[in-house]
Amino acid sequence: MLLTQVLNPRCIKLPLVGKTKEEVINELIDLLDANGLIKDRRQVADAVFAREKTRSTGIGSGIAIPHGKCTAVNELVMAIGITAEPIDFGSVDDKPVRLVILLVSPMDQTGPHIQALARISRLMLAENFRQSLENAKDAQEVLNLITRRESQ
């Protein structure tokens, strides 16, 4: 699975304006909603925040991957946001987050959901790639960076 097959270019936002974990997650959910990728915004928010309550999705190194599964989507959808300033996400390494990648998938599609989480984790291992994303000037640059990285 390539993230560029899932990621709608209109679902990349930088900078995110939210200053808290809840605000940036809601901002990305709103982006999915504005682009017609979800059927019920409230259901998506409930699923993502319920998952977040079990354990923070701040995976370390300035990255968070909030995610959830619900019936408000027909297929895996994704949104990416980069904050102007680092925010507290309750990350496993206690470091603030700038790169937030939201995933929402249908209840019955565990495989693609897990594959996307794994793919994101693998791509983000390279510190220079993460820094390039954080320094991107616009959504197109983010998409180009991901496309190049996935083709390597």
N, C-alpha and C positions, 0 to 999 in steps of 0.2 A: 504494500500500500504506500502510495506517495501522498504526502500531506497536500500537495498542490492539486490533487484530484478531489480533495474534500473542501479545501479552502476557497471560498468565494472572495475575490479581491475586494469587494465592497465591505467585507467583514474584517477589515484590518483598520485599526484606529490608533493614530498617534498624533499628539499625546492624548492619553486618557486624562480626563479632568478630575476624576474621583480622587479623594485623598485617603479613603479607607478601603479595606478589603471588600466590604459590602457594596460600596459605591462603584468600584471598578467592575465587580462581577455584574451588577445591575446594568452598568453601561454596555458591557459586552452582550448581555441578554437583549437589551434594547436594540443593539446593532443587528442581531439575528432577526429580531421581530420586524424591524424597519425594512429588512430585505426579504421579508416573506418566507423565511426559512423555518419558522415555528408556527404551530397552530394555536398555542395557548401560552402566552407569556408567563402567567401566574404558575402554571404547572411546571414549566421549565425552571423558574426561580425556586419553587418549592423543592424540586428534585436536586438542584445544584446546592442549595443551602442545607438541605438535609444531609447530603454527602459531606459537606464542609464541616458540619457539626460533629461527625464521627471522628474526623481527623483532618487537620489542615492539609490542603493540597499544595502548600508551599513546599516544593521538593528540594529546595536549596539552590545555592549559586544564583540567587536573584530571580528564580523562576517559580511560577505557580501555574498549576494546571487544574483549575476548578472544573468539575465534570459531574454529569448526572445522566440518569436514564429515565425516560418517561414516554408516554404515548403521544406527546405533543409534537413529535418529529417522525417523519417517515424514513429518514436515513440519518446517518452520522452527519452532524453539522459542527462547524468550528468558527471561532472568532479569535482574533489576536489583537491585543492591545499592549502598548508600551507607555508606561507612566513617565511624566516629566521628572518627577522626583520619586525616589524609592519610598515604598509604603510597607508598613508592618503587615505581614500576612500570617504570623504565627508559624513561620517556616521551621522545618526540622533542624536547620543549622542556625536558627535565630537571626538570620540575616534578612534585611528588607528585600522587597521584590520590585522589579521594574518591568519584567516581561510576564504577561498574563495570557495564557492560552486556554480558552473555554471550549470544552467538548460536550455535546449533548447527543445521545443516541437513543434509538428505540429500545424498549424493554427486551425485545427478543433478538437483538443483534450484539451479543457480547463480544464475538470475535473481532469485528471491525473496531469496536470501542477499545479493546485491549491492544490491538495492533497499533492504533493511533497513539495511545499513551506510550507504548514502547518506542514507536518511531520518534515521537517528540523527545523522549528521554535520550535516545541515542544521538539525535541531531544536536542536542544541547550540551553534550559532553565537551565539545570543543569550546574553550573559553574565547578564542578569537572570533568564532561564529556568533556567540552570545553577545559579545561586545559590538560586533558589526550590526546586529539587530537593534541593540539599544541605541546606537548612534545613527540609525537610519533616519533620513529626512522626511520620508513619506511612505504611504502604503505600497506604492509600486516598488520602491527600493526593498522593502521587507519581502515582498513576493519574489523579486529577482534574487535576493540572497537565498531564500529557501529553495527556489528552483535550481540555482547553481549548486547548492549544497547537496540536494537530493540526486543530482546527476553525477556526482563524484563517485 
